[in-house]
Amino acid sequence: MLQRIALARARLLALPRSSPVAAAVLGSRAVTGATWLEHAAEVVTHLQVQVDFCADRLGEAERACPVARKRAVRQWKHTALLPAVRAQEQAWFLLQLAALNNEGLIPYTDLLPLRPPLSPGLRWAPWGASLWRCFRAWSLARVTGRVPADLWWPEHSRYEAQACPVCQAELGAPAASGTGLGHLLEACAPLQGLQEACCGPGRAGGSRWALTDTLDVGELAGKCRWVGLAARTWVWHARAAGLLQSAPYRHEGSDLR
């Protein structure tokens, strides 16, 4: 949205002086109080654009030509605006990863890159629809640090109970080590058999091991199957216990604890 505001401002500034819209914009500067153009200029400053759009560089002939105006705005977009927007998105992304590193169980350096291109071995892996769905759950768990329940019940609401639904259903007592993704992958006793079946004896290493990427497609398949099926079991028990209500899902912080 901020990018669109900055581009709309640039298009207005590039209009020829004979345009009725340009005349209205010029007249708005004479009124008392801040105008939309001034607020749009604050947006450009907020985005930390190094070079603002300067309409004075356009001659009258260029202003009168729609193609020349579009070319000037497009050039400013790709050389100044988009790099600034991408830099801010990257800074925000690293800030969120740093928070995950401080609050969660997995150093964010072990999670990078979160969205790499699929390797040739993974791209052509002979996986079925169920395993690819588990791959999506694994990717979502890495990004959010939460149980990826959305893939198994998209309309569920935020889980607010204080007990793991799997432990509550299978053991009849709440677990003392938490309710989130960290507990599910490390300390949920009823899922230990599933963990060994997915990953193999001696290959499991907790949430840090399960959520760290690997080039070994076979090992990655075990990790994805483990995270996906554990999340599906979590959703089944939570839904059966009436702990998940049909409501829009809202992500509120990390649940990796």
C-alpha positions in Angstrom: 0.0 0.0 0.0 2.8 2.5 0.9 4.5 1.7 -2.5 1.2 2.5 -4.3 0.9 5.8 -2.5 4.4 6.8 -3.5 3.8 5.9 -7.1 0.5 7.8 -7.2 2.3 10.9 -5.9 5.0 10.5 -8.6 2.3 10.3 -11.3 0.6 13.4 -10.0 3.8 15.4 -9.9 4.6 14.3 -13.5 1.4 15.7 -15.0 1.7 18.6 -17.4 0.9 22.0 -16.0 -2.0 22.4 -18.4 -3.8 19.4 -16.8 -6.9 20.2 -14.7 -5.6 17.7 -12.1 -2.3 19.4 -11.9 -4.0 22.8 -11.4 -6.1 21.3 -8.6 -3.0 19.9 -7.0 -1.3 23.3 -7.2 -4.3 25.0 -5.7 -4.4 22.5 -2.8 -1.1 23.8 -1.7 -2.6 27.1 -0.9 -5.1 25.8 1.5 -4.6 25.7 5.3 -3.5 22.3 6.7 -1.7 19.3 5.4 -2.7 17.9 2.0 -2.6 14.4 0.6 0.6 15.2 -1.3 2.3 16.2 1.9 1.2 13.0 3.6 2.4 11.0 0.5 5.8 12.8 0.8 6.0 11.6 4.4 5.3 8.0 3.1 8.3 8.4 0.8 10.4 9.6 3.6 9.2 6.7 5.8 10.3 4.3 3.1 13.7 5.9 3.2 13.9 6.4 -0.6 17.3 7.8 -1.3 16.3 9.8 -4.4 12.8 11.3 -4.5 10.9 11.7 -7.7 11.7 15.1 -9.3 9.2 16.3 -11.9 11.4 19.3 -12.7 13.7 17.0 -14.7 10.9 16.5 -17.2 10.5 19.1 -19.9 7.2 20.4 -21.1 7.3 18.0 -24.1 7.9 15.0 -21.9 5.1 16.1 -19.5 2.7 16.3 -22.4 3.6 12.8 -23.6 1.9 10.0 -21.6 4.6 7.5 -22.7 7.4 9.7 -21.5 5.7 10.3 -18.1 5.1 6.6 -17.6 8.8 5.9 -18.5 10.0 8.5 -16.0 7.8 7.1 -13.2 8.8 3.6 -14.0 12.5 4.4 -14.0 12.2 6.0 -10.6 10.2 3.0 -9.3 12.8 0.5 -10.3 15.9 2.5 -9.4 14.8 4.2 -6.2 11.4 3.1 -4.8 11.6 -0.7 -5.1 15.1 -1.0 -3.6 14.0 1.0 -0.6 10.9 -1.1 -0.1 12.8 -4.3 -0.4 15.4 -3.1 2.1 12.7 -2.3 4.6 11.1 -5.7 4.1 14.4 -7.4 4.6 15.1 -5.4 7.8 11.6 -6.3 9.1 12.2 -10.0 8.2 15.6 -10.1 10.1 14.0 -8.4 13.1 11.3 -11.1 13.3 13.9 -13.8 12.9 15.9 -12.2 15.7 12.8 -12.2 17.9 12.3 -15.9 17.1 16.0 -16.5 18.0 15.5 -14.8 21.4 12.1 -16.4 22.2 12.2 -19.8 20.5 14.2 -22.9 20.7 15.9 -22.6 17.3 18.6 -20.1 16.4 17.3 -18.3 13.3 20.7 -18.8 11.6 19.8 -22.5 11.5 16.5 -21.7 9.7 18.0 -19.6 6.9 17.1 -19.7 4.1 13.4 -20.1 4.9 12.2 -19.9 1.3 15.0 -21.3 -0.9 14.5 -22.5 -4.4 13.7 -26.1 -4.5 16.7 -28.2 -5.3 16.6 -30.5 -8.3 16.4 -33.6 -6.0 13.5 -32.1 -4.1 11.7 -30.7 -7.1 11.5 -34.1 -8.7 11.1 -36.1 -5.5 8.5 -38.9 -6.0 6.3 -37.7 -3.1 2.6 -38.1 -3.0 0.0 -35.5 -2.1 0.1 -36.3 1.6 3.9 -35.8 1.9 3.8 -32.6 -0.1 1.1 -31.4 2.3 3.4 -32.3 5.2 6.2 -30.4 3.4 3.9 -27.3 3.5 3.3 -27.9 7.2 7.0 -28.2 7.8 7.7 -24.9 6.0 4.9 -23.1 7.8 6.2 -24.4 11.2 9.7 -23.0 10.4 8.3 -19.6 9.5 5.8 -19.1 12.3 7.2 -21.2 15.2 3.7 -22.5 15.8 1.8 -25.8 15.3 0.8 -25.6 11.6 -2.8 -26.4 12.3 -4.1 -24.2 9.5 -3.4 -26.9 6.9 -5.6 -29.4 8.7 -8.4 -27.1 9.7 -8.0 -23.6 8.1 -11.0 -22.0 9.8 -9.8 -22.8 13.4 -9.4 -20.1 16.0 -6.4 -19.5 18.2 -5.8 -22.3 20.7 -5.8 -20.9 24.3 -5.9 -24.0 26.5 -3.0 -24.6 28.9 -2.6 -28.3 28.1 -1.4 -30.3 25.1 -4.5 -31.9 23.6 -2.6 -35.0 22.6 -1.3 -35.6 26.2 -4.7 -34.7 27.6 -6.4 -37.3 25.4 -3.8 -40.1 25.5 -2.5 -39.7 29.1 -5.5 -38.1 30.8 -3.3 -35.4 32.3 -1.9 -32.1 31.0 1.8 -32.0 30.2 4.0 -29.8 32.3 6.3 -28.8 29.4 4.1 -26.5 27.4 1.5 -26.8 24.7 3.2 -25.5 21.6 5.4 -26.7 18.7 8.4 -27.2 20.9 6.5 -29.6 23.3 4.9 -31.4 20.3 8.3 -32.2 18.7 10.3 -32.8 21.8 8.3 -33.9 24.8 4.9 -35.2 23.8 5.1 -38.8 25.0 2.2 -40.2 23.0 3.9 -39.1 19.8 7.2 -40.8 20.4 6.2 -43.9 18.4 5.1 -41.7 15.5 8.4 -39.8 15.6 10.4 -43.0 15.4 8.2 -44.3 12.6 8.7 -41.1 10.5 12.3 -40.4 11.2 13.8 -43.7 12.1 15.4 -44.9 15.4 18.1 -42.6 16.6 17.6 -40.0 13.8 15.3 -37.6 15.7 16.9 -34.7 17.5 14.1 -32.4 18.8 12.6 -29.3 17.2 16.0 -27.9 16.2 16.8 -31.0 14.2 13.3 -31.4 12.8 13.0 -27.8 11.5 16.5 -27.4 10.1 16.7 -27.8 6.3 18.8 -30.5 4.7 19.9 -31.5 1.1 19.2 -35.1 1.9 15.7 -35.6 0.4 15.2 -38.8 2.3 16.0 -37.2 5.6 13.9 -34.2 4.7 10.9 -36.4 3.9 11.1 -37.9 7.4 11.3 -34.4 9.0 8.3 -33.2 6.9 6.3 -36.3 7.6 7.0 -36.0 11.3 6.1 -32.4 11.7 3.0 -32.7 9.4 1.5 -35.8 11.1 2.3 -34.5 14.6 0.4 -31.3 13.7 -2.5 -33.3 12.2 -2.7 -35.4 15.4 -2.7 -32.2 17.5 -5.6 -30.8 15.5 -7.6 -34.1 15.7 -7.4 -34.2 19.5 -7.9 -30.5 20.0 -11.0 -30.5 17.7 -12.4 -33.6 19.5 -12.0 -31.9 22.8 -13.8 -28.8 21.6 -10.7 -26.7 22.0 -10.8 -25.3 18.4 -13.7 -23.2 17.5 -14.5 -22.1 13.9 -13.3 -18.5 13.7 -10.7 -16.5 11.8 -7.2 -17.6 12.8 -5.0 -14.8 14.2 -1.2 -15.3 14.6 -0.1 -13.7 17.9 3.6 -14.3 18.5 5.6 -17.4 18.7 4.3 -20.6 20.1 7.6 -22.4 20.1 7.9 -23.0 23.8 
